């Protein structure tokens, strides 16, 4: 019984970690993107590419190129959302 309770606590305490990894590309700010480590930036780039799949230019880019483009756009427009910065 104690082991099962410990397992439930472990799962519940990890839940916020999973929530933090979920990202909404439409709401992500450039400040959020620039604060991420390289893995987080790559994940964000893939999420943006998926969100912008109807954009022919974006769909032709590799995941790495999408991430670099987002980073460049955010350096130019640090107070924008990432999606808005990429469209500017």
C-alpha positions in Angstrom: 0.0 0.0 0.0 2.8 2.4 0.9 4.5 1.7 -2.4 1.4 2.4 -4.4 0.8 5.7 -2.5 4.4 6.7 -3.3 3.9 5.9 -7.0 0.8 8.1 -7.1 2.7 10.9 -5.4 5.5 10.6 -7.9 3.1 10.8 -10.8 1.2 13.8 -9.4 4.4 15.7 -8.6 5.6 15.2 -12.2 2.4 16.4 -13.8 3.4 20.1 -13.8 6.6 19.2 -15.6 4.6 17.7 -18.4 2.4 20.8 -18.5 5.4 23.0 -18.9 6.6 21.1 -22.0 3.3 21.8 -23.7 3.5 25.0 -25.8 1.1 27.0 -27.8 3.0 28.5 -30.7 0.5 31.2 -31.2 1.0 32.5 -27.7 4.7 31.9 -27.2 6.6 35.2 -26.8 10.0 35.9 -28.1 11.2 36.4 -24.6 10.0 32.9 -23.7 11.8 31.5 -26.8 15.0 33.3 -26.1 15.1 32.0 -22.5 14.9 28.4 -23.6 17.9 26.0 -23.9 18.7 24.6 -27.4 16.5 21.6 -26.9 13.6 23.8 -25.9 14.2 26.0 -28.9 14.2 23.0 -31.3 10.9 21.8 -29.7 9.4 25.2 -30.2 10.6 25.4 -33.8 8.9 22.1 -34.5 5.7 23.3 -32.8 5.8 26.5 -34.9 6.4 24.5 -38.1 3.5 22.3 -37.3 1.3 25.3 -36.6 2.3 27.0 -39.8 2.1 23.9 -42.0 -0.1 25.7 -44.6 2.7 28.2 -45.2 4.6 26.9 -48.2 7.9 28.7 -47.2 7.7 27.3 -43.6 6.9 23.7 -44.7 9.9 23.7 -47.0 12.2 24.6 -44.2 14.0 22.0 -42.0 13.2 22.0 -38.3 16.7 23.5 -37.6 16.1 26.2 -40.2 12.7 27.0 -38.6 14.3 27.3 -35.2 17.0 29.6 -36.6 14.4 31.8 -38.4 12.4 32.1 -35.2 15.5 33.1 -33.2 16.5 35.7 -35.8 12.9 37.1 -36.0 12.8 37.3 -32.2 16.1 39.2 -32.0 14.6 41.7 -34.4 11.3 41.9 -32.5 11.9 40.9 -28.9 8.5 42.1 -27.6 6.4 40.2 -30.1 5.0 36.7 -30.1 7.2 34.3 -32.0 4.6 33.8 -34.7 4.1 37.6 -35.2 7.8 38.1 -35.3 8.2 35.5 -38.0 5.5 37.2 -40.1 7.1 40.7 -39.8 
